[in-house]
Amino acid sequence: MLPTARLCTLFVVAAAALIVAVVAGGSGKARHRSDICPQIKLKRQWGGKPSQHLHYQVRPIRFVVIHHTVTGECSGLLQCAPILQGMQAYHQTELDFDDISYNFLIGSDGIVYEGTGWGLRGAHTYGYNANGTGIAFIGNYGEKLPTAAALQAAKQLLACGVKQGELSEDYGLIAGSQVISTQSPGLTLYNEIQEWPHWLSNP
């Protein structure tokens, strides 16, 4: 029979090894998620107000609608937060929307900002709010493209949505200008997204 002191030492070593394995496994999963999903700032982080009413969507979502905000561009939370706050205030007070109209917005540095987020109806595209996710690039992209970082973040967000079961695996990608009277997302960006997977030329 092993001495009591030795048994205690073996128990401590085994417990430590188990903790290391659990921590390593958890951190591995975290890295996997971060590889798929872009950096997302939650609404509370950019100073957004709660939605006045919540309207839940049936998931997975069938459509993704791309827009631009026709505002100034921004990089980083300190630049983007005032634009987002002003946009939300305008949408809620002047347009009588329940919240900022888009599900997600993307800054020039590739940071994604939560609007209504996954699974909640926005007010971005008539006829596609209940069954669509609206993603807006912050800026005006009629004559130029968003930055490479912003475009990559959008693609990561789409892959993330599919992986998490928020978007249908065969979702359709469209521009706002295809289905409502608007020039959004701007002609240059409109031509860019036609080369992306899931593009629907005739929604």
N, C-alpha and C positions, 0 to 999 in steps of 0.2 A: 504493500500500500504506500502511495506517495505521501511524503510529509505534507502537513497542512500548508506551510509557507509556499512550497512548490506548486501545490494545487491552486492557491490564490494567484500566483504569478502567471500560471498558464491561463487561468480564467481572464485575467486582465489583458493579456496579449491577444487572446481570441476575440474579446469584446472590442478591442481597439481595431483589429483587422476588419471586423464586421462593420464598424462605423466608417472606416476609410472606404470600404467597398460600396456602402450605401451612398456616401457623399460623392464618390467618383461617378457612380451610376447616375445620380441626379444631375450632376454638373454636365455629364455627357448629353443628357436629354435636353438640358437648357441650351447647350451649344447647338444641338440639332435644330431646335425651334428657331434660334436666332439666325441660323444659316438660311432658313426658309423665309422668315418674316422680316420685313424692314423695321427700323426703329419707329415706334408709334408713340406720340405724345397724347395722353388722354385729355379729354375735354377739360377736366378740372385743372390740369397742368398749364393749359394756356389761358385759364381764367374764364372759361365758358360757363354760361348759366344752365341750369337744368332745363330740359325740355318741358314745355307747358303741358303737353299731352304725349303719351307714348302709344305708338301704333306699331304692333309687332308684325313682322313679315313671316311668311311660311318659307322655311329653308329646306333645301339649298336654293339660293337665288338663281334665277334663270338668265338675267341680263346684267351687264355692266355698261353704264353710260358714262362716257368721258366728256368733261367740260373744262373750261378755264374760267377764272374768276373776273377777268378784265379789271384787275386792281394792279397796284405795284407788286413787284416781285419781292421776295424776302428770303433770307437765310438765317437760320437760328431762331430759337424761341423768342428772344427779346425783340427781333424784328417782325416775326410772324404773328405773335400774340395780339398786338394792337389791330392788325388787319383782320384777324379772325374775330376778335371781340366786336369790332365795328360792323363786320358782315353779319354776325349773329344778331346784333341789335337792330340793324336795318331789316333783316328778314322777319324778325319777330314783331317789331313795332310798326314798320311801314307796310310790309307785305302781309302781315297777320299770319305768318307761318308759326308753327309750334316750336321750331328750332332753326338753327342754321340749316340751309337746304340740302347740303351734301352729306353723304355718309363719311367721306374722307377727303382731306385736302393735302396737297404735297408742296413743300417748299423747295427752293432751288438747290438746297444742300442735300436733298433726298430724305429729309425727315417727314414722316407722315403724321398728320394731325387728325385726331378723331373728331368727326362731326357728330352725326347721329350714331355712327358706328355700325357694326354688324347687326343684322337682325331687326333693325328699327327703320321704319319708313321715313324717307326724306321728302323733300319737295323740289327736286331738281329737274324732273322731266315728266310732263303730263302724260299719263298712260303707262309710265314705267316706274312710278314711285313704289307701288306695292310689290312688284316683282323684279325690281332692279336696284342695283347699288350704284350710286352716283359718286364718281371720283373726279375731283377738280384740281387742276394744276393752278397754283397761285401765280397770277400774272396774266399777260396778254400774249397769246401765241398765234396771232394772225399772220405775222411776218417773220417769225423765228421759232425755233424749237425750244422747249424747256431744256434745262441742263441735262447732261448725261446722267448725273446722279438722280435727278428727279424722274427721268424715264425708267431707270433701273429700279427705283423704289416702287414705281407703279407696277412693273412686271413682278416684282417680289410680292407685293401686296396681293396681286391676283393669284399667284401660286400659293400663297399663304391661305387665302380664302378657300381655295379648292382643298388644300390639305386639311384644314380644320372643319370642313363640311359646311362652310358658310355659302360657298358658291357651288353651283352644279358643275360636275366635271365637263359637261358639254355646254357651259354657259355661252351666250352670244355677246360679243363686244361690239358696241355701236357708239356713234357720236351723237350728241344732243341735236345737232343740226340735221340729222337724218330723219328725225321723227317729230320735231317741233319747230316752230318758227324762231330760229336763233342762228347766230353765226358761231356759236360755241361748239367746239373748242378752238376755233380759229383755223384758218385754211391750212397753215403749215403743220400744225399738230394733227389736224384731220387726215392729212396725207400720210403722216408718220404712222398712225395707229392702224391704217389699212394694211400694213405689213405685219401686224402682230397676229399671233395665233387667236383663233376663235372669232375673227372679224366676220361680221355679217354685212354683206353689201346691200341686201334687200331685206331689212327687218320687217 
